[in-house]
Amino acid sequence: MIPFDETRKYVAAVLTYALIYQKRLHRNTLKMTDLLGNVQSRKT
């Protein structure tokens, strides 16, 4: 959970483009779940 909207969108874009770039290089080794890892929710 990223608290800042701009940062959250940036991270999503970077991860998406990483997968697209990998696909163009014909390397399908990573999945989105590999890039995200284990994310814990933050309680306020």
N, C-alpha and C positions, 0 to 999 in steps of 0.2 A: 504494500500500500504506500504509494508515494503521495505525500500530502499536497504537493504543488501541481496544479493542472498542467502548466507548461512543461515541467520536468517529466511528468507522466507521459504526455504526448511525445516528447522527444525520445524517451526510452523505448516506447512502443515503435516509433519510426525506425530507430537504430536497429532494434531486433528484427523488425520486418525486412529491412534492407539487407541485413546480414544473411537472412534466409534466401532472399532473392539472388544476391550475389553468389552465394554458394550453389544455388540451382543453375545459374548461368555457367558456372565453372564445372558443372556436372559432378558436384560433390554433394551428395545427399546424406551426409552423415549426421548433421545436427537437426534436432527438432526443437520447436518452441519450448517444450517442457525442459529440454536440456539447458536452454539459455536462462530460464526463469529460476530454476532451483526451488528450494523450499521457502515459501514466503509466509511469514506469520502476520496475522492481523494485529493492528495496534489498538489497544483499548484506551479510551480517553476518560 
